[in-house]
């Protein structure tokens, strides 16, 4: 069961990398106002959601306590990311605040995961 948890955790981290990498990849297009939501960013956000739910579900059979407040806050941040991305995914060029907001929310989610005990 521990191996499964580690595999799901690795997939979760890859989702973060896809989402944040898509934002960082578009730093120059953000400046020229031609940035957009890349499909890989959407896949990363959905991967984070699915694997995050799986990680929480795997904690119970492993006998670990789950901090439900932390998980709820992380879920709310991820839902905000997904909503912003879904609303803007079909646009040729997104507003200048969209990608920095997605990037900042992703970093906040990583900080919540690592700093909040």
FITIDREN-763433 format. One record per atom (N, C-alpha, C, O): atom name; x, y, z; residue number from 1; residue in one letter. Coordinates in steps of 0.05 Angstrom, whole numbers, plus 5000, padded with zeros to 4 digits. Example, Ala and Ser with C-alpha at 12.3 -4.5 7.8 and 13.67 -1.06 7.14 Angstrom:
BEGIN
<N, <5264, 4886, 5156>, 1, A>
<CA, <5246, 4910, 5156>, 1, A>
<C, <5264, 4934, 5156>, 1, A>
<O, <5285, 4934, 5169>, 1, A>
<N, <5257, 4955, 5142>, 2, S>
<CA, <5273, 4979, 5143>, 2, S>
<C, <5258, 5001, 5157>, 2, S>
<O, <5268, 5023, 5161>, 2, S>
This chain:
BEGIN
<N, <5016, 4976, 5000>, 1, X>
<CA, <5000, 5000, 5000>, 1, X>
<C, <5017, 5025, 5000>, 1, X>
<O, <5010, 5045, 4988>, 1, X>
<N, <5040, 5023, 5014>, 2, X>
<CA, <5058, 5046, 5015>, 2, X>
<C, <5070, 5052, 4987>, 2, X>
<O, <5074, 5075, 4980>, 2, X>
<N, <5075, 5031, 4972>, 3, X>
<CA, <5086, 5035, 4945>, 3, X>
<C, <5065, 5049, 4928>, 3, X>
<O, <5072, 5067, 4912>, 3, X>
<N, <5040, 5041, 4930>, 4, X>
<CA, <5019, 5054, 4915>, 4, X>
<C, <5017, 5084, 4922>, 4, X>
<O, <5014, 5100, 4904>, 4, X>
<N, <5019, 5089, 4948>, 5, X>
<CA, <5018, 5117, 4956>, 5, X>
<C, <5041, 5133, 4944>, 5, X>
<O, <5037, 5156, 4936>, 5, X>
<N, <5064, 5122, 4943>, 6, X>
<CA, <5088, 5136, 4932>, 6, X>
<C, <5085, 5140, 4902>, 6, X>
<O, <5093, 5161, 4891>, 6, X>
<N, <5073, 5121, 4888>, 7, X>
<CA, <5068, 5124, 4859>, 7, X>
<C, <5048, 5146, 4854>, 7, X>
<O, <5052, 5163, 4836>, 7, X>
<N, <5027, 5146, 4870>, 8, X>
<CA, <5006, 5167, 4867>, 8, X>
<C, <5018, 5194, 4874>, 8, X>
<O, <5012, 5214, 4861>, 8, X>
<N, <5035, 5196, 4894>, 9, X>
<CA, <5048, 5221, 4902>, 9, X>
<C, <5066, 5231, 4879>, 9, X>
<O, <5067, 5255, 4873>, 9, X>
<N, <5081, 5212, 4866>, 10, X>
<CA, <5098, 5220, 4843>, 10, X>
<C, <5081, 5231, 4821>, 10, X>
<O, <5088, 5251, 4808>, 10, X>
<N, <5058, 5219, 4815>, 11, X>
<CA, <5039, 5229, 4794>, 11, X>
<C, <5029, 5257, 4802>, 11, X>
<O, <5025, 5274, 4785>, 11, X>
<N, <5023, 5261, 4828>, 12, X>
<CA, <5013, 5286, 4838>, 12, X>
<C, <5034, 5308, 4833>, 12, X>
<O, <5028, 5330, 4824>, 12, X>
<N, <5059, 5302, 4839>, 13, X>
<CA, <5081, 5321, 4835>, 13, X>
<C, <5084, 5327, 4805>, 13, X>
<O, <5089, 5350, 4798>, 13, X>
<N, <5081, 5307, 4788>, 14, X>
<CA, <5083, 5312, 4759>, 14, X>
<C, <5060, 5330, 4750>, 14, X>
<O, <5064, 5346, 4731>, 14, X>
<N, <5037, 5328, 4762>, 15, X>
<CA, <5015, 5347, 4756>, 15, X>
<C, <5022, 5375, 4763>, 15, X>
<O, <5016, 5394, 4748>, 15, X>
<N, <5035, 5379, 4786>, 16, X>
<CA, <5044, 5406, 4794>, 16, X>
<C, <5065, 5416, 4774>, 16, X>
<O, <5064, 5439, 4766>, 16, X>
<N, <5083, 5399, 4766>, 17, X>
<CA, <5103, 5407, 4747>, 17, X>
<C, <5091, 5415, 4720>, 17, X>
<O, <5099, 5435, 4709>, 17, X>
<N, <5071, 5400, 4711>, 18, X>
<CA, <5058, 5407, 4686>, 18, X>
<C, <5044, 5434, 4687>, 18, X>
<O, <5046, 5450, 4669>, 18, X>
<N, <5031, 5439, 4710>, 19, X>
<CA, <5016, 5464, 4713>, 19, X>
<C, <5035, 5487, 4716>, 19, X>
<O, <5033, 5507, 4701>, 19, X>
<N, <5054, 5485, 4733>, 20, X>
<CA, <5073, 5507, 4738>, 20, X>
<C, <5092, 5510, 4715>, 20, X>
<O, <5100, 5533, 4708>, 20, X>
<N, <5100, 5488, 4702>, 21, X>
<CA, <5117, 5490, 4679>, 21, X>
<C, <5104, 5504, 4656>, 21, X>
<O, <5117, 5519, 4641>, 21, X>
<N, <5077, 5500, 4652>, 22, X>
<CA, <5063, 5514, 4631>, 22, X>
<C, <5062, 5544, 4636>, 22, X>
<O, <5064, 5559, 4617>, 22, X>
<N, <5060, 5552, 4661>, 23, X>
<CA, <5061, 5580, 4667>, 23, X>
<C, <5088, 5592, 4662>, 23, X>
<O, <5091, 5613, 4649>, 23, X>
<N, <5109, 5578, 4671>, 24, X>
<CA, <5136, 5588, 4668>, 24, X>
<C, <5144, 5589, 4639>, 24, X>
<O, <5159, 5606, 4630>, 24, X>
<N, <5135, 5570, 4623>, 25, X>
<CA, <5141, 5568, 4595>, 25, X>
<C, <5131, 5593, 4580>, 25, X>
<O, <5142, 5600, 4559>, 25, X>
<N, <5110, 5605, 4591>, 26, X>
<CA, <5098, 5628, 4577>, 26, X>
<C, <5104, 5655, 4588>, 26, X>
<O, <5088, 5673, 4586>, 26, X>
<N, <5127, 5658, 4601>, 27, X>
<CA, <5134, 5684, 4612>, 27, X>
<C, <5137, 5704, 4590>, 27, X>
<O, <5127, 5727, 4593>, 27, X>
<N, <5150, 5698, 4568>, 28, X>
<CA, <5152, 5717, 4546>, 28, X>
<C, <5125, 5723, 4533>, 28, X>
<O, <5119, 5746, 4528>, 28, X>
<N, <5109, 5703, 4527>, 29, X>
<CA, <5082, 5709, 4516>, 29, X>
<C, <5065, 5726, 4536>, 29, X>
<O, <5047, 5741, 4527>, 29, X>
<N, <5069, 5723, 4562>, 30, X>
<CA, <5054, 5740, 4581>, 30, X>
<C, <5061, 5769, 4576>, 30, X>
<O, <5043, 5786, 4576>, 30, X>
<N, <5086, 5774, 4571>, 31, X>
<CA, <5095, 5802, 4567>, 31, X>
<C, <5085, 5813, 4541>, 31, X>
<O, <5079, 5837, 4539>, 31, X>
<N, <5082, 5796, 4520>, 32, X>
<CA, <5072, 5805, 4494>, 32, X>
<C, <5042, 5802, 4492>, 32, X>
<O, <5030, 5807, 4470>, 32, X>
<N, <5029, 5794, 4513>, 33, X>
<CA, <4999, 5791, 4514>, 33, X>
<C, <4989, 5770, 4494>, 33, X>
<O, <4967, 5773, 4483>, 33, X>
<N, <5005, 5749, 4490>, 34, X>
<CA, <4996, 5727, 4472>, 34, X>
<C, <4995, 5701, 4487>, 34, X>
<O, <4992, 5680, 4475>, 34, X>
<N, <4996, 5701, 4513>, 35, X>
<CA, <4996, 5677, 4529>, 35, X>
<C, <4968, 5664, 4529>, 35, X>
<O, <4948, 5678, 4526>, 35, X>
<N, <4968, 5638, 4532>, 36, X>
<CA, <4943, 5623, 4533>, 36, X>
<C, <4945, 5600, 4552>, 36, X>
<O, <4967, 5593, 4561>, 36, X>
<N, <4923, 5587, 4557>, 37, X>
<CA, <4922, 5563, 4574>, 37, X>
<C, <4930, 5539, 4556>, 37, X>
<O, <4915, 5533, 4537>, 37, X>
<N, <4952, 5526, 4562>, 38, X>
<CA, <4961, 5504, 4546>, 38, X>
<C, <4947, 5478, 4555>, 38, X>
<O, <4939, 5476, 4579>, 38, X>
<N, <4942, 5459, 4537>, 39, X>
<CA, <4929, 5434, 4545>, 39, X>
<C, <4944, 5420, 4567>, 39, X>
<O, <4931, 5407, 4585>, 39, X>
<N, <4971, 5421, 4567>, 40, X>
<CA, <4986, 5408, 4588>, 40, X>
<C, <4980, 5419, 4616>, 40, X>
<O, <4981, 5405, 4636>, 40, X>
<N, <4974, 5445, 4617>, 41, X>
<CA, <4966, 5458, 4642>, 41, X>
<C, <4940, 5446, 4653>, 41, X>
<O, <4937, 5441, 4676>, 41, X>
<N, <4921, 5443, 4634>, 42, X>
<CA, <4895, 5431, 4642>, 42, X>
<C, <4899, 5402, 4652>, 42, X>
<O, <4887, 5394, 4672>, 42, X>
<N, <4915, 5387, 4637>, 43, X>
<CA, <4920, 5360, 4645>, 43, X>
<C, <4934, 5359, 4673>, 43, X>
<O, <4928, 5342, 4689>, 43, X>
<N, <4952, 5377, 4677>, 44, X>
<CA, <4966, 5378, 4703>, 44, X>
<C, <4947, 5385, 4726>, 44, X>
<O, <4948, 5372, 4747>, 44, X>
<N, <4928, 5403, 4721>, 45, X>
<CA, <4909, 5411, 4742>, 45, X>
<C, <4890, 5387, 4748>, 45, X>
<O, <4885, 5381, 4771>, 45, X>
<N, <4881, 5374, 4727>, 46, X>
<CA, <4863, 5351, 4732>, 46, X>
<C, <4878, 5328, 4745>, 46, X>
<O, <4867, 5314, 4762>, 46, X>
<N, <4903, 5324, 4737>, 47, X>
<CA, <4920, 5304, 4750>, 47, X>
<C, <4923, 5309, 4780>, 47, X>
<O, <4922, 5291, 4796>, 47, X>
<N, <4928, 5335, 4786>, 48, X>
<CA, <4931, 5342, 4814>, 48, X>
<C, <4905, 5336, 4830>, 48, X>
<O, <4907, 5326, 4852>, 48, X>
<N, <4882, 5342, 4818>, 49, X>
<CA, <4857, 5337, 4831>, 49, X>
<C, <4852, 5307, 4836>, 49, X>
<O, <4847, 5299, 4859>, 49, X>
<N, <4855, 5291, 4815>, 50, X>
<CA, <4850, 5262, 4818>, 50, X>
<C, <4870, 5249, 4837>, 50, X>
<O, <4862, 5233, 4854>, 50, X>
<N, <4895, 5255, 4834>, 51, X>
<CA, <4915, 5242, 4851>, 51, X>
<C, <4914, 5253, 4880>, 51, X>
<O, <4920, 5238, 4898>, 51, X>
<N, <4906, 5278, 4883>, 52, X>
<CA, <4903, 5289, 4910>, 52, X>
<C, <4880, 5275, 4925>, 52, X>
<O, <4883, 5268, 4948>, 52, X>
<N, <4858, 5270, 4911>, 53, X>
<CA, <4836, 5255, 4923>, 53, X>
<C, <4845, 5226, 4930>, 53, X>
<O, <4839, 5216, 4951>, 53, X>
<N, <4860, 5214, 4911>, 54, X>
<CA, <4870, 5187, 4916>, 54, X>
<C, <4890, 5187, 4940>, 54, X>
<O, <4889, 5168, 4956>, 54, X>
<N, <4907, 5207, 4942>, 55, X>
<CA, <4926, 5208, 4965>, 55, X>
<C, <4911, 5210, 4992>, 55, X>
<O, <4919, 5197, 5011>, 55, X>
<N, <4890, 5226, 4993>, 56, X>
<CA, <4875, 5228, 5017>, 56, X>
<C, <4861, 5201, 5023>, 56, X>
<O, <4861, 5192, 5046>, 56, X>
<N, <4850, 5189, 5003>, 57, X>
<CA, <4837, 5163, 5007>, 57, X>
<C, <4856, 5141, 5015>, 57, X>
<O, <4848, 5123, 5030>, 57, X>
<N, <4881, 5143, 5007>, 58, X>
<CA, <4900, 5122, 5015>, 58, X>
<C, <4910, 5126, 5043>, 58, X>
<O, <4922, 5108, 5055>, 58, X>
<N, <4906, 5149, 5055>, 59, X>
<CA, <4915, 5154, 5083>, 59, X>
<C, <4900, 5137, 5103>, 59, X>
<O, <4912, 5128, 5123>, 59, X>
<N, <4875, 5133, 5098>, 60, X>
<CA, <4858, 5118, 5117>, 60, X>
<C, <4867, 5089, 5120>, 60, X>
<O, <4870, 5079, 5142>, 60, X>
<N, <4870, 5073, 5098>, 61, X>
<CA, <4879, 5046, 5102>, 61, X>
<C, <4908, 5043, 5113>, 61, X>
<O, <4915, 5023, 5125>, 61, X>
<N, <4924, 5064, 5109>, 62, X>
<CA, <4951, 5064, 5120>, 62, X>
<C, <4951, 5071, 5150>, 62, X>
<O, <4972, 5069, 5163>, 62, X>
<N, <4928, 5079, 5161>, 63, X>
<CA, <4926, 5086, 5189>, 63, X>
<C, <4936, 5113, 5196>, 63, X>
<O, <4942, 5119, 5219>, 63, X>
<N, <4939, 5131, 5176>, 64, X>
<CA, <4948, 5158, 5181>, 64, X>
<C, <4925, 5177, 5187>, 64, X>
<O, <4903, 5173, 5176>, 64, X>
<N, <4930, 5197, 5204>, 65, X>
<CA, <4910, 5217, 5208>, 65, X>
<C, <4910, 5237, 5185>, 65, X>
<O, <4932, 5243, 5174>, 65, X>
<N, <4887, 5247, 5178>, 66, X>
<CA, <4885, 5267, 5156>, 66, X>
<C, <4876, 5293, 5168>, 66, X>
<O, <4857, 5295, 5183>, 66, X>
<N, <4890, 5314, 5161>, 67, X>
<CA, <4883, 5341, 5169>, 67, X>
<C, <4862, 5352, 5149>, 67, X>
<O, <4869, 5362, 5128>, 67, X>
<N, <4837, 5349, 5156>, 68, X>
<CA, <4815, 5355, 5138>, 68, X>
<C, <4814, 5385, 5131>, 68, X>
<O, <4805, 5393, 5109>, 68, X>
<N, <4822, 5402, 5150>, 69, X>
<CA, <4822, 5431, 5144>, 69, X>
<C, <4843, 5437, 5123>, 69, X>
<O, <4837, 5452, 5104>, 69, X>
<N, <4866, 5426, 5125>, 70, X>
<CA, <4887, 5430, 5106>, 70, X>
<C, <4879, 5420, 5078>, 70, X>
<O, <4882, 5434, 5058>, 70, X>
<N, <4867, 5397, 5077>, 71, X>
<CA, <4858, 5385, 5052>, 71, X>
<C, <4836, 5402, 5039>, 71, X>
<O, <4836, 5405, 5015>, 71, X>
<N, <4819, 5412, 5056>, 72, X>
<CA, <4797, 5430, 5045>, 72, X>
<C, <4808, 5455, 5034>, 72, X>
<O, <4800, 5464, 5012>, 72, X>
<N, <4827, 5468, 5047>, 73, X>
<CA, <4840, 5492, 5037>, 73, X>
<C, <4854, 5486, 5011>, 73, X>
<O, <4852, 5502, 4991>, 73, X>
<N, <4870, 5464, 5010>, 74, X>
<CA, <4884, 5457, 4986>, 74, X>
<C, <4864, 5452, 4963>, 74, X>
<O, <4870, 5459, 4940>, 74, X>
<N, <4842, 5438, 4969>, 75, X>
<CA, <4822, 5433, 4948>, 75, X>
<C, <4810, 5459, 4938>, 75, X>
<O, <4805, 5461, 4914>, 75, X>
<N, <4804, 5477, 4956>, 76, X>
<CA, <4793, 5503, 4947>, 76, X>
<C, <4812, 5518, 4929>, 76, X>
<O, <4803, 5530, 4909>, 76, X>
<N, <4838, 5518, 4936>, 77, X>
<CA, <4857, 5531, 4919>, 77, X>
<C, <4859, 5518, 4891>, 77, X>
<O, <4860, 5531, 4871>, 77, X>
<N, <4858, 5491, 4891>, 78, X>
<CA, <4859, 5477, 4866>, 78, X>
<C, <4834, 5481, 4849>, 78, X>
<O, <4836, 5483, 4825>, 78, X>
<N, <4811, 5482, 4862>, 79, X>
<CA, <4786, 5488, 4847>, 79, X>
<C, <4788, 5516, 4835>, 79, X>
<O, <4778, 5520, 4813>, 79, X>
<N, <4799, 5535, 4850>, 80, X>
<CA, <4802, 5562, 4838>, 80, X>
<C, <4820, 5562, 4814>, 80, X>
<O, <4814, 5575, 4794>, 80, X>
<N, <4842, 5546, 4815>, 81, X>
<CA, <4860, 5543, 4792>, 81, X>
<C, <4844, 5531, 4768>, 81, X>
<O, <4846, 5542, 4746>, 81, X>
<N, <4830, 5510, 4773>, 82, X>
<CA, <4815, 5497, 4752>, 82, X>
<C, <4794, 5515, 4740>, 82, X>
<O, <4791, 5515, 4715>, 82, X>
<N, <4779, 5529, 4756>, 83, X>
<CA, <4759, 5548, 4746>, 83, X>
<C, <4771, 5569, 4728>, 83, X>
<O, <4761, 5575, 4707>, 83, X>
<N, <4792, 5582, 4738>, 84, X>
<CA, <4806, 5603, 4722>, 84, X>
<C, <4815, 5591, 4696>, 84, X>
<O, <4812, 5604, 4675>, 84, X>
<N, <4827, 5567, 4696>, 85, X>
<CA, <4837, 5555, 4672>, 85, X>
<C, <4814, 5547, 4653>, 85, X>
<O, <4816, 5552, 4629>, 85, X>
<N, <4793, 5536, 4664>, 86, X>
<CA, <4770, 5528, 4647>, 86, X>
<C, <4757, 5552, 4633>, 86, X>
<O, <4750, 5551, 4610>, 86, X>
<N, <4754, 5573, 4648>, 87, X>
<CA, <4741, 5597, 4637>, 87, X>
<C, <4758, 5609, 4614>, 87, X>
<O, <4747, 5621, 4595>, 87, X>
<N, <4784, 5607, 4616>, 88, X>
<CA, <4802, 5620, 4597>, 88, X>
<C, <4815, 5602, 4577>, 88, X>
<O, <4830, 5611, 4560>, 88, X>
<N, <4809, 5576, 4577>, 89, X>
<CA, <4823, 5557, 4560>, 89, X>
<C, <4818, 5560, 4530>, 89, X>
<O, <4835, 5552, 4515>, 89, X>
<N, <4796, 5570, 4522>, 90, X>
<CA, <4789, 5572, 4494>, 90, X>
<C, <4798, 5599, 4481>, 90, X>
<O, <4795, 5603, 4457>, 90, X>
<N, <4808, 5617, 4498>, 91, X>
<CA, <4816, 5643, 4488>, 91, X>
<C, <4843, 5642, 4474>, 91, X>
<O, <4861, 5628, 4483>, 91, X>
<N, <4845, 5657, 4453>, 92, X>
<CA, <4871, 5659, 4438>, 92, X>
<C, <4892, 5671, 4456>, 92, X>
<O, <4915, 5662, 4456>, 92, X>
<N, <4885, 5692, 4470>, 93, X>
<CA, <4904, 5706, 4489>, 93, X>
<C, <4888, 5712, 4514>, 93, X>
<O, <4867, 5725, 4513>, 93, X>
<N, <4899, 5704, 4537>, 94, X>
<CA, <4885, 5709, 4562>, 94, X>
<C, <4893, 5736, 4573>, 94, X>
<O, <4913, 5748, 4564>, 94, X>
<N, <4878, 5746, 4592>, 95, X>
<CA, <4885, 5771, 4605>, 95, X>
<C, <4911, 5768, 4620>, 95, X>
<O, <4920, 5746, 4626>, 95, X>
<N, <4925, 5790, 4624>, 96, X>
<CA, <4952, 5790, 4636>, 96, X>
<C, <4952, 5778, 4664>, 96, X>
<O, <4974, 5770, 4673>, 96, X>
<N, <4930, 5778, 4678>, 97, X>
<CA, <4930, 5769, 4706>, 97, X>
<C, <4926, 5738, 4708>, 97, X>
<O, <4932, 5727, 4729>, 97, X>
<N, <4917, 5725, 4687>, 98, X>
<CA, <4908, 5697, 4689>, 98, X>
<C, <4931, 5679, 4695>, 98, X>
<O, <4930, 5664, 4715>, 98, X>
<N, <4952, 5679, 4679>, 99, X>
<CA, <4974, 5660, 4684>, 99, X>
<C, <4990, 5666, 4709>, 99, X>
<O, <4997, 5648, 4724>, 99, X>
<N, <4995, 5691, 4716>, 100, X>
<CA, <5008, 5696, 4742>, 100, X>
<C, <4990, 5687, 4765>, 100, X>
<O, <5001, 5677, 4785>, 100, X>
<N, <4964, 5690, 4763>, 101, X>
<CA, <4946, 5681, 4784>, 101, X>
<C, <4948, 5650, 4786>, 101, X>
<O, <4949, 5640, 4809>, 101, X>
<N, <4947, 5636, 4764>, 102, X>
<CA, <4949, 5607, 4765>, 102, X>
<C, <4976, 5599, 4776>, 102, X>
<O, <4977, 5580, 4793>, 102, X>
<N, <4997, 5612, 4768>, 103, X>
<CA, <5024, 5605, 4779>, 103, X>
<C, <5025, 5610, 4809>, 103, X>
<O, <5036, 5594, 4824>, 103, X>
<N, <5015, 5633, 4818>, 104, X>
<CA, <5016, 5640, 4846>, 104, X>
<C, <4999, 5620, 4863>, 104, X>
<O, <5007, 5612, 4884>, 104, X>
<N, <4975, 5614, 4853>, 105, X>
<CA, <4958, 5594, 4867>, 105, X>
<C, <4971, 5567, 4868>, 105, X>
<O, <4968, 5553, 4888>, 105, X>
<N, <4985, 5559, 4847>, 106, X>
<CA, <4999, 5534, 4848>, 106, X>
<C, <5022, 5534, 4868>, 106, X>
<O, <5025, 5514, 4883>, 106, X>
<N, <5037, 5555, 4870>, 107, X>
<CA, <5058, 5558, 4890>, 107, X>
<C, <5045, 5558, 4918>, 107, X>
<O, <5056, 5545, 4937>, 107, X>
<N, <5023, 5571, 4922>, 108, X>
<CA, <5009, 5571, 4948>, 108, X>
<C, <5001, 5542, 4955>, 108, X>
<O, <5004, 5534, 4978>, 108, X>
<N, <4991, 5527, 4936>, 109, X>
<CA, <4984, 5499, 4941>, 109, X>
<C, <5008, 5483, 4949>, 109, X>
<O, <5006, 5466, 4967>, 109, X>
<N, <5030, 5487, 4936>, 110, X>
<CA, <5055, 5472, 4944>, 110, X>
<C, <5064, 5480, 4972>, 110, X>
<O, <5071, 5463, 4988>, 110, X>
<N, <5062, 5506, 4978>, 111, X>
<CA, <5070, 5515, 5005>, 111, X>
<C, <5051, 5504, 5026>, 111, X>
<O, <5060, 5496, 5048>, 111, X>
<N, <5025, 5503, 5020>, 112, X>
<CA, <5007, 5491, 5039>, 112, X>
<C, <5013, 5461, 5044>, 112, X>
<O, <5012, 5452, 5066>, 112, X>
<N, <5021, 5447, 5023>, 113, X>
<CA, <5028, 5419, 5026>, 113, X>
<C, <5053, 5415, 5042>, 113, X>
<O, <5054, 5395, 5057>, 113, X>
<N, <5072, 5432, 5039>, 114, X>
<CA, <5098, 5427, 5052>, 114, X>
<C, <5102, 5441, 5079>, 114, X>
<O, <5115, 5430, 5096>, 114, X>
<N, <5090, 5464, 5082>, 115, X>
<CA, <5094, 5479, 5107>, 115, X>
<C, <5073, 5473, 5128>, 115, X>
<O, <5080, 5471, 5152>, 115, X>
<N, <5048, 5470, 5120>, 116, X>
<CA, <5027, 5465, 5140>, 116, X>
<C, <5028, 5436, 5149>, 116, X>
<O, <5026, 5418, 5133>, 116, X>
<N, <5031, 5433, 5175>, 117, X>
<CA, <5033, 5406, 5186>, 117, X>
<C, <5008, 5401, 5200>, 117, X>
<O, <5004, 5379, 5212>, 117, X>
